Amino acid sequence: MRGRVASALVVLLLAAAARGQDACLSGDSTLGDQRALAALRTSSDTDCPCASVTGALGRRRYDRCVRAEIASALHAGTLRSACLQTAAQSLYRSTVCGTNRVACGRYALTDYASSCRLAAPAGPNQCEARTQLIENPCSAQTRCADVVEWTAGTCIDPRQPGPYGVGVRTVQMTKDSVVMPGTPRVLDTVVWYPTAPGAAPVDSMLAGVVDAPLDNSGGPYPLLLFSHGSCGFPAQSTFLTALLASYGFVVAAPPHPGNTIYDFPSCGTTNAQLASAQERPNDIIFATDQMLAATGDSTSPFFGAIDPQRVGMSGHSFGGLTTYLVVTRDPRYRIAVPMAPAVFNIPMVTIPSLTMLGQIDTVVNDTGIRAAYDAASAPKVKVEIAHAGHYAFSDGCFPSSDCNPPVTLTQDEAHAIVRRWVVPFVQRYLAGDLRYEPFLDSVPPGVDVAQSR
């Protein structure tokens, strides 16, 4: 009895201390809370091992250890009292240690609201659909918090690789310059594509198995073009381009000669950027033509690989501007994914679009990006990442106010959020996979989302 009274007193004291604070995972406290909860999970996994203890006894020991971890974090001030309940639910609503339960991801058929419950195994269908709910057994997730935040109840985690291995080839394409007719532009286009699961060795620079054979089992695949930023290069965002290939997409990224890192420092001059603005749309359209021609060529490694009715466009920074220029000019592109795009004149995007930006971007104008989103036709989604700047959408970053962890997100933190939105969007609107619809209606902490669908 005394122990229960003491526990109740602790809860009352913590509740009093929490008054006047931001709610957990909200306001200016969001990033700190996310990191505190992640650190608590890591410490619990390290300090509360239970691999050698099974059954109810093991679970009780684990729970006692977890309670001690939470108390220690509160005492040390590394966990805010406002997050006590969230921390407890995250750690206790799990399938780790001494339990044979399974996490059942759920989402509603009406508004796609996601949730999770822990269920005891009952044969192969332990997660049984209930009225107005779709339920899925989440074998890869051990905690309900992850099921809701990262899978939107679908049990598909877009932070993780898809079912295919990743192959990568560099395809040389040559076209005439627009600015200087008669001058050849050599486009050494990097192409990521599905290959056999588990294929190796993976090239560390290109994030794929070089010249691996195409896995035709799921083809023909959607084609997504990617345009790099000013003074960038085709493989600047392999955290995303290679990942998409593992989900069954062919991703082609041509360079934009004169405006690549290999042209530094002249690539950033006004003349180079003005010339590139004229060349870039034609680079992308030409690369698209070449990839579509390859899918009909029996001698090409991409023979039969691409569905010409499912072609999309994406890009970062100057590549985001290129995305606008391409999709407003060529009707073959079915989706647009501009990421931290440069905006000069408000484009009129009439196809499904996902616009992403970092809220502390100092390189491009976020106000212009928001105006471009407002002018776009539905369906459209805008995702603003808090505590992220311009380089959230590339593999690397330049130390600056845009990339200054721990004040800003780390690259890994930012990349997880980018994957969380881009993979479901392209699956839903380019591949036509309705299983990804719940992601677009579920908004986890750390982002501001607007949409019209």
DAMOQUI-V618063 format. One record per residue. N is the residue number from 1. RES is the residue in one letter. PSI is psi in whole degrees, -180 to 180 (999 if undefined). D_FIRST is the distance of its C-alpha to the first C-alpha in Angstrom with 2 decimals. Layout:
n:N res:RES psi:PSI d_first:D_FIRST
n:N res:RES psi:PSI d_first:D_FIRST
This chain:
n:1 res:M psi:-45 d_first:0.00
n:2 res:R psi:-40 d_first:3.80
n:3 res:G psi:-39 d_first:5.39
n:4 res:R psi:-40 d_first:5.21
n:5 res:V psi:-43 d_first:6.38
n:6 res:A psi:-42 d_first:8.72
n:7 res:S psi:-42 d_first:9.94
n:8 res:A psi:-39 d_first:10.71
n:9 res:L psi:-42 d_first:12.46
n:10 res:V psi:-44 d_first:14.42
n:11 res:V psi:-43 d_first:15.56
n:12 res:L psi:-43 d_first:16.70
n:13 res:L psi:-42 d_first:18.51
n:14 res:L psi:-38 d_first:20.19
n:15 res:A psi:-40 d_first:21.24
n:16 res:A psi:-41 d_first:22.80
n:17 res:A psi:-29 d_first:24.55
n:18 res:A psi:-17 d_first:25.92
n:19 res:R psi:137 d_first:27.65
n:20 res:G psi:-10 d_first:31.34
n:21 res:Q psi:163 d_first:31.38
n:22 res:D psi:146 d_first:33.15
n:23 res:A psi:155 d_first:31.06
n:24 res:C psi:136 d_first:30.42
n:25 res:L psi:39 d_first:33.72
n:26 res:S psi:161 d_first:35.79
n:27 res:G psi:-149 d_first:38.40
n:28 res:D psi:-12 d_first:39.43
n:29 res:S psi:-3 d_first:36.14
n:30 res:T psi:-53 d_first:36.85
n:31 res:L psi:-45 d_first:38.54
n:32 res:G psi:-40 d_first:36.15
n:33 res:D psi:-43 d_first:33.15
n:34 res:Q psi:-44 d_first:34.98
n:35 res:R psi:-37 d_first:35.68
n:36 res:A psi:-42 d_first:32.18
n:37 res:L psi:-38 d_first:30.72
n:38 res:A psi:-41 d_first:33.52
n:39 res:A psi:-38 d_first:32.92
n:40 res:L psi:-40 d_first:29.20
n:41 res:R psi:-44 d_first:30.23
n:42 res:T psi:-45 d_first:32.81
n:43 res:S psi:-36 d_first:30.53
n:44 res:S psi:-41 d_first:27.95
n:45 res:D psi:-33 d_first:30.85
n:46 res:T psi:-45 d_first:32.05
n:47 res:D psi:-15 d_first:28.92
n:48 res:C psi:56 d_first:27.02
n:49 res:P psi:149 d_first:29.83
n:50 res:C psi:20 d_first:29.21
n:51 res:A psi:-29 d_first:32.75
n:52 res:S psi:-1 d_first:32.53
n:53 res:V psi:126 d_first:29.16
n:54 res:T psi:172 d_first:29.01
n:55 res:G psi:-175 d_first:26.87
n:56 res:A psi:-37 d_first:23.17
n:57 res:L psi:-44 d_first:22.35
n:58 res:G psi:-39 d_first:24.46
n:59 res:R psi:-41 d_first:22.85
n:60 res:R psi:-41 d_first:19.29
n:61 res:R psi:-42 d_first:20.80
n:62 res:Y psi:-47 d_first:22.67
n:63 res:D psi:-41 d_first:19.78
n:64 res:R psi:-42 d_first:17.95
n:65 res:C psi:-42 d_first:21.32
n:66 res:V psi:-42 d_first:21.87
n:67 res:R psi:-41 d_first:18.67
n:68 res:A psi:-38 d_first:19.92
n:69 res:E psi:-44 d_first:23.36
n:70 res:I psi:-45 d_first:22.28
n:71 res:A psi:-41 d_first:20.40
n:72 res:S psi:-42 d_first:23.54
n:73 res:A psi:-39 d_first:25.83
n:74 res:L psi:-44 d_first:24.06
n:75 res:H psi:-39 d_first:24.15
n:76 res:A psi:-13 d_first:27.79
n:77 res:G psi:8 d_first:28.71
n:78 res:T psi:-15 d_first:30.22
n:79 res:L psi:126 d_first:27.95
n:80 res:R psi:146 d_first:27.74
n:81 res:S psi:-27 d_first:24.45
n:82 res:A psi:-19 d_first:26.24
n:83 res:C psi:10 d_first:26.32
n:84 res:L psi:-52 d_first:22.65
n:85 res:Q psi:-41 d_first:22.35
n:86 res:T psi:-43 d_first:25.83
n:87 res:A psi:-44 d_first:25.16
n:88 res:A psi:-45 d_first:22.04
n:89 res:Q psi:-40 d_first:24.02
n:90 res:S psi:-41 d_first:27.04
n:91 res:L psi:-37 d_first:25.41
n:92 res:Y psi:-35 d_first:23.08
n:93 res:R psi:70 d_first:25.68
n:94 res:S psi:165 d_first:27.96
n:95 res:T psi:10 d_first:29.61
n:96 res:V psi:149 d_first:29.51
n:97 res:C psi:104 d_first:28.02
n:98 res:G psi:24 d_first:27.14
n:99 res:T psi:148 d_first:27.89
n:100 res:N psi:20 d_first:31.08
n:101 res:R psi:165 d_first:30.50
n:102 res:V psi:144 d_first:33.17
n:103 res:A psi:124 d_first:33.16
n:104 res:C psi:111 d_first:35.14
n:105 res:G psi:140 d_first:36.93
n:106 res:R psi:146 d_first:37.79
n:107 res:Y psi:150 d_first:40.12
n:108 res:A psi:147 d_first:41.39
n:109 res:L psi:-16 d_first:45.01
n:110 res:T psi:-64 d_first:45.52
n:111 res:D psi:5 d_first:44.29
n:112 res:Y psi:19 d_first:43.21
n:113 res:A psi:131 d_first:39.70
n:114 res:S psi:152 d_first:37.86
n:115 res:S psi:-178 d_first:34.37
n:116 res:C psi:144 d_first:32.72
n:117 res:R psi:155 d_first:30.47
n:118 res:L psi:128 d_first:29.38
n:119 res:A psi:147 d_first:30.90
n:120 res:A psi:143 d_first:31.01
n:121 res:P psi:137 d_first:34.56
n:122 res:A psi:58 d_first:36.72
n:123 res:G psi:-163 d_first:40.13
n:124 res:P psi:-17 d_first:42.27
n:125 res:N psi:49 d_first:41.16
n:126 res:Q psi:-27 d_first:37.40
n:127 res:C psi:97 d_first:37.60
n:128 res:E psi:136 d_first:39.31
n:129 res:A psi:133 d_first:40.82
n:130 res:R psi:174 d_first:39.31
n:131 res:T psi:127 d_first:41.12
n:132 res:Q psi:18 d_first:42.45
n:133 res:L psi:144 d_first:40.75
n:134 res:I psi:130 d_first:42.16
n:135 res:E psi:144 d_first:39.78
n:136 res:N psi:137 d_first:40.52
n:137 res:P psi:126 d_first:38.89
n:138 res:C psi:89 d_first:38.40
n:139 res:S psi:-26 d_first:39.03
n:140 res:A psi:-15 d_first:39.73
n:141 res:Q psi:134 d_first:36.60
n:142 res:T psi:-11 d_first:33.19
n:143 res:R psi:136 d_first:31.26
n:144 res:C psi:-31 d_first:31.28
n:145 res:A psi:-40 d_first:31.81
n:146 res:D psi:-38 d_first:35.16
n:147 res:V psi:-43 d_first:36.08
n:148 res:V psi:-50 d_first:35.95
n:149 res:E psi:-43 d_first:37.31
n:150 res:W psi:-16 d_first:40.01
n:151 res:T psi:-4 d_first:41.01
n:152 res:A psi:33 d_first:40.47
n:153 res:G psi:-1 d_first:39.12
n:154 res:T psi:-18 d_first:42.38
n:155 res:C psi:12 d_first:41.17
n:156 res:I psi:121 d_first:44.34
n:157 res:D psi:102 d_first:43.68
n:158 res:P psi:-5 d_first:46.83
n:159 res:R psi:-23 d_first:45.90
n:160 res:Q psi:156 d_first:46.72
n:161 res:P psi:152 d_first:50.22
n:162 res:G psi:-164 d_first:51.52
n:163 res:P psi:-14 d_first:53.02
n:164 res:Y psi:158 d_first:56.34
n:165 res:G psi:173 d_first:57.48
n:166 res:V psi:119 d_first:59.29
n:167 res:G psi:156 d_first:63.02
n:168 res:V psi:137 d_first:64.95
n:169 res:R psi:151 d_first:68.68
n:170 res:T psi:118 d_first:70.83
n:171 res:V psi:120 d_first:73.56
n:172 res:Q psi:126 d_first:76.53
n:173 res:M psi:141 d_first:77.86
n:174 res:T psi:131 d_first:80.82
n:175 res:K psi:169 d_first:81.84
n:176 res:D psi:149 d_first:84.10
n:177 res:S psi:145 d_first:82.88
n:178 res:V psi:-41 d_first:82.75
n:179 res:V psi:-37 d_first:83.48
n:180 res:M psi:80 d_first:86.21
n:181 res:P psi:138 d_first:87.82
n:182 res:G psi:-12 d_first:89.24
n:183 res:T psi:123 d_first:86.73
n:184 res:P psi:143 d_first:84.41
n:185 res:R psi:115 d_first:80.63
n:186 res:V psi:118 d_first:79.05
n:187 res:L psi:96 d_first:75.54
n:188 res:D psi:88 d_first:73.74
n:189 res:T psi:127 d_first:71.05
n:190 res:V psi:128 d_first:67.80
n:191 res:V psi:122 d_first:66.59
n:192 res:W psi:146 d_first:63.22
n:193 res:Y psi:162 d_first:62.99
n:194 res:P psi:135 d_first:61.11
n:195 res:T psi:-175 d_first:61.92
n:196 res:A psi:140 d_first:60.56
n:197 res:P psi:137 d_first:56.81
n:198 res:G psi:9 d_first:56.21
n:199 res:A psi:146 d_first:59.65
n:200 res:A psi:164 d_first:60.31
n:201 res:P psi:151 d_first:61.15
n:202 res:V psi:125 d_first:59.75
n:203 res:D psi:125 d_first:61.82
n:204 res:S psi:-26 d_first:59.51
n:205 res:M psi:-35 d_first:61.62
n:206 res:L psi:-9 d_first:62.07
n:207 res:A psi:35 d_first:58.75
n:208 res:G psi:172 d_first:60.58
n:209 res:V psi:116 d_first:62.81
n:210 res:V psi:127 d_first:66.31
n:211 res:D psi:25 d_first:68.79
n:212 res:A psi:150 d_first:66.47
n:213 res:P psi:145 d_first:67.79
n:214 res:L psi:137 d_first:66.50
n:215 res:D psi:107 d_first:64.13
n:216 res:N psi:1 d_first:65.85
n:217 res:S psi:-30 d_first:63.37
n:218 res:G psi:8 d_first:61.74
n:219 res:G psi:173 d_first:64.78
n:220 res:P psi:147 d_first:66.47
n:221 res:Y psi:155 d_first:63.85
n:222 res:P psi:151 d_first:63.43
n:223 res:L psi:128 d_first:65.08
n:224 res:L psi:124 d_first:63.44
n:225 res:L psi:145 d_first:65.54
n:226 res:F psi:131 d_first:63.98
n:227 res:S psi:125 d_first:65.73
n:228 res:H psi:169 d_first:64.81
n:229 res:G psi:175 d_first:64.59
n:230 res:S psi:132 d_first:67.38
n:231 res:C psi:28 d_first:68.25
n:232 res:G psi:-156 d_first:65.88
n:233 res:F psi:161 d_first:66.61
n:234 res:P psi:-35 d_first:65.92
n:235 res:A psi:32 d_first:63.08
n:236 res:Q psi:-18 d_first:61.20
n:237 res:S psi:50 d_first:58.20
n:238 res:T psi:-21 d_first:57.77
n:239 res:F psi:-24 d_first:53.98
n:240 res:L psi:-47 d_first:54.82
n:241 res:T psi:-44 d_first:58.33
n:242 res:A psi:-39 d_first:57.67
n:243 res:L psi:-42 d_first:54.32
n:244 res:L psi:-36 d_first:56.10
n:245 res:A psi:-35 d_first:58.56
n:246 res:S psi:-16 d_first:55.75
n:247 res:Y psi:5 d_first:54.90
n:248 res:G psi:38 d_first:58.47
n:249 res:F psi:148 d_first:60.41
n:250 res:V psi:124 d_first:63.61
n:251 res:V psi:119 d_first:63.29
n:252 res:A psi:127 d_first:66.54
n:253 res:A psi:98 d_first:66.68
n:254 res:P psi:155 d_first:70.20
n:255 res:P psi:166 d_first:70.93
n:256 res:H psi:87 d_first:72.67
n:257 res:P psi:139 d_first:75.48
n:258 res:G psi:-18 d_first:76.17
n:259 res:N psi:37 d_first:72.57
n:260 res:T psi:170 d_first:70.72
n:261 res:I psi:-25 d_first:69.27
n:262 res:Y psi:-9 d_first:72.41
n:263 res:D psi:8 d_first:74.47
n:264 res:F psi:140 d_first:72.60
n:265 res:P psi:-4 d_first:73.32
n:266 res:S psi:-18 d_first:75.82
n:267 res:C psi:-27 d_first:73.34
n:268 res:G psi:3 d_first:71.69
n:269 res:T psi:160 d_first:74.89
n:270 res:T psi:-43 d_first:75.71
n:271 res:N psi:-42 d_first:78.64
n:272 res:A psi:-39 d_first:76.60
n:273 res:Q psi:-37 d_first:73.90
n:274 res:L psi:-42 d_first:76.48
n:275 res:A psi:-41 d_first:78.23
n:276 res:S psi:-35 d_first:75.01
n:277 res:A psi:-29 d_first:74.06
n:278 res:Q psi:-35 d_first:77.28
n:279 res:E psi:-37 d_first:76.98
n:280 res:R psi:-50 d_first:73.34
n:281 res:P psi:-39 d_first:73.46
n:282 res:N psi:-34 d_first:76.47
n:283 res:D psi:-47 d_first:74.81
n:284 res:I psi:-47 d_first:71.91
n:285 res:I psi:-40 d_first:74.17
n:286 res:F psi:-44 d_first:76.48
n:287 res:A psi:-37 d_first:73.61
n:288 res:T psi:-47 d_first:72.43
n:289 res:D psi:-44 d_first:75.97
n:290 res:Q psi:-40 d_first:76.17
n:291 res:M psi:-38 d_first:72.87
n:292 res:L psi:-34 d_first:73.86
n:293 res:A psi:-38 d_first:77.27
n:294 res:A psi:-35 d_first:75.68
n:295 res:T psi:-18 d_first:73.70
n:296 res:G psi:6 d_first:77.05
n:297 res:D psi:113 d_first:78.75
n:298 res:S psi:-14 d_first:78.70
n:299 res:T psi:-5 d_first:79.37
n:300 res:S psi:145 d_first:76.34
n:301 res:P psi:-11 d_first:73.00
n:302 res:F psi:19 d_first:71.49
n:303 res:F psi:124 d_first:73.64
n:304 res:G psi:10 d_first:71.73
n:305 res:A psi:-27 d_first:68.65
n:306 res:I psi:138 d_first:68.41
n:307 res:D psi:110 d_first:68.17
n:308 res:P psi:-12 d_first:70.56
n:309 res:Q psi:-4 d_first:68.84
n:310 res:R psi:79 d_first:65.54
n:311 res:V psi:131 d_first:66.33
n:312 res:G psi:169 d_first:64.09
n:313 res:M psi:139 d_first:64.32
n:314 res:S psi:165 d_first:61.93
n:315 res:G psi:163 d_first:62.22
n:316 res:H psi:133 d_first:60.76
n:317 res:S psi:-115 d_first:62.16
n:318 res:F psi:-31 d_first:65.96
n:319 res:G psi:-27 d_first:65.14
n:320 res:G psi:-41 d_first:63.14
n:321 res:L psi:-42 d_first:66.29
n:322 res:T psi:-38 d_first:68.21
n:323 res:T psi:-48 d_first:65.86
n:324 res:Y psi:-45 d_first:66.80
n:325 res:L psi:-37 d_first:70.50
n:326 res:V psi:-49 d_first:70.53
n:327 res:V psi:-21 d_first:68.66
n:328 res:T psi:-2 d_first:70.65
n:329 res:R psi:-34 d_first:73.85
n:330 res:D psi:119 d_first:73.40
n:331 res:P psi:-2 d_first:72.06
n:332 res:R psi:-21 d_first:71.14
n:333 res:Y psi:128 d_first:67.78
n:334 res:R psi:-20 d_first:65.02
n:335 res:I psi:160 d_first:62.11
n:336 res:A psi:132 d_first:61.79
n:337 res:V psi:81 d_first:59.04
n:338 res:P psi:130 d_first:59.91
n:339 res:M psi:121 d_first:57.49
n:340 res:A psi:52 d_first:57.78
n:341 res:P psi:147 d_first:61.31
n:342 res:A psi:139 d_first:64.08
n:343 res:V psi:124 d_first:65.32
n:344 res:F psi:-57 d_first:68.72
n:345 res:N psi:139 d_first:69.84
n:346 res:I psi:116 d_first:67.30
n:347 res:P psi:158 d_first:67.65
n:348 res:M psi:87 d_first:67.60
n:349 res:V psi:124 d_first:65.43
n:350 res:T psi:7 d_first:65.78
n:351 res:I psi:165 d_first:63.89
n:352 res:P psi:135 d_first:60.12
n:353 res:S psi:145 d_first:58.82
n:354 res:L psi:114 d_first:55.77
n:355 res:T psi:126 d_first:56.06
n:356 res:M psi:143 d_first:53.80
n:357 res:L psi:157 d_first:53.67
n:358 res:G psi:136 d_first:51.74
n:359 res:Q psi:-13 d_first:50.80
n:360 res:I psi:27 d_first:51.98
n:361 res:D psi:125 d_first:55.25
n:362 res:T psi:1 d_first:58.04
n:363 res:V psi:-42 d_first:60.74
n:364 res:V psi:171 d_first:61.15
n:365 res:N psi:106 d_first:60.74
n:366 res:D psi:-31 d_first:57.49
n:367 res:T psi:-41 d_first:58.95
n:368 res:G psi:-38 d_first:61.84
n:369 res:I psi:-43 d_first:59.58
n:370 res:R psi:-38 d_first:57.65
n:371 res:A psi:-39 d_first:61.01
n:372 res:A psi:-41 d_first:62.16
n:373 res:Y psi:-46 d_first:59.04
n:374 res:D psi:-35 d_first:59.60
n:375 res:A psi:-15 d_first:63.19
n:376 res:A psi:154 d_first:62.32
n:377 res:S psi:154 d_first:62.37
n:378 res:A psi:153 d_first:59.39
n:379 res:P psi:140 d_first:57.65
n:380 res:K psi:149 d_first:56.41
n:381 res:V psi:137 d_first:53.22
n:382 res:K psi:127 d_first:52.68
n:383 res:V psi:117 d_first:49.93
n:384 res:E psi:122 d_first:49.47
n:385 res:I psi:119 d_first:47.45
n:386 res:A psi:148 d_first:45.65
n:387 res:H psi:25 d_first:46.18
n:388 res:A psi:146 d_first:49.05
n:389 res:G psi:-150 d_first:52.75
n:390 res:H psi:-30 d_first:56.00
n:391 res:Y psi:12 d_first:55.39
n:392 res:A psi:-18 d_first:52.27
n:393 res:F psi:11 d_first:54.77
n:394 res:S psi:163 d_first:56.58
n:395 res:D psi:-45 d_first:55.74
n:396 res:G psi:176 d_first:56.35
n:397 res:C psi:159 d_first:56.20
n:398 res:F psi:122 d_first:58.05
n:399 res:P psi:120 d_first:55.90
n:400 res:S psi:-176 d_first:55.93
n:401 res:S psi:-21 d_first:53.83
n:402 res:D psi:-21 d_first:53.71
n:403 res:C psi:86 d_first:52.26
n:404 res:N psi:62 d_first:50.26
n:405 res:P psi:147 d_first:46.86
n:406 res:P psi:4 d_first:44.17
n:407 res:V psi:-41 d_first:45.30
n:408 res:T psi:173 d_first:46.60
n:409 res:L psi:148 d_first:45.50
n:410 res:T psi:166 d_first:46.55
n:411 res:Q psi:-42 d_first:49.13
n:412 res:D psi:-42 d_first:46.65
n:413 res:E psi:-44 d_first:44.27
n:414 res:A psi:-43 d_first:47.20
n:415 res:H psi:-37 d_first:48.75
n:416 res:A psi:-41 d_first:45.62
n:417 res:I psi:-42 d_first:45.74
n:418 res:V psi:-46 d_first:49.50
n:419 res:R psi:-41 d_first:49.18
n:420 res:R psi:-28 d_first:46.37
n:421 res:W psi:-39 d_first:48.89
n:422 res:V psi:-46 d_first:52.33
n:423 res:V psi:-52 d_first:51.77
n:424 res:P psi:-37 d_first:50.45
n:425 res:F psi:-48 d_first:53.16
n:426 res:V psi:-32 d_first:56.05
n:427 res:Q psi:-43 d_first:54.69
n:428 res:R psi:-48 d_first:54.44
n:429 res:Y psi:-15 d_first:57.66
n:430 res:L psi:-47 d_first:59.97
n:431 res:A psi:-20 d_first:58.92
n:432 res:G psi:26 d_first:57.96
n:433 res:D psi:107 d_first:54.66
n:434 res:L psi:-12 d_first:52.50
n:435 res:R psi:-21 d_first:49.37
n:436 res:Y psi:0 d_first:49.01
n:437 res:E psi:-42 d_first:49.01
n:438 res:P psi:-30 d_first:45.19
n:439 res:F psi:-37 d_first:45.32
n:440 res:L psi:-13 d_first:47.53
n:441 res:D psi:3 d_first:45.24
n:442 res:S psi:126 d_first:42.04
n:443 res:V psi:104 d_first:41.64
n:444 res:P psi:169 d_first:39.22
n:445 res:P psi:154 d_first:38.34
n:446 res:G psi:0 d_first:41.12
n:447 res:V psi:151 d_first:44.05
n:448 res:D psi:127 d_first:45.74
n:449 res:V psi:136 d_first:47.42
n:450 res:A psi:148 d_first:50.15
n:451 res:Q psi:157 d_first:51.88
n:452 res:S psi:109 d_first:54.31
n:453 res:R psi:999 d_first:54.59
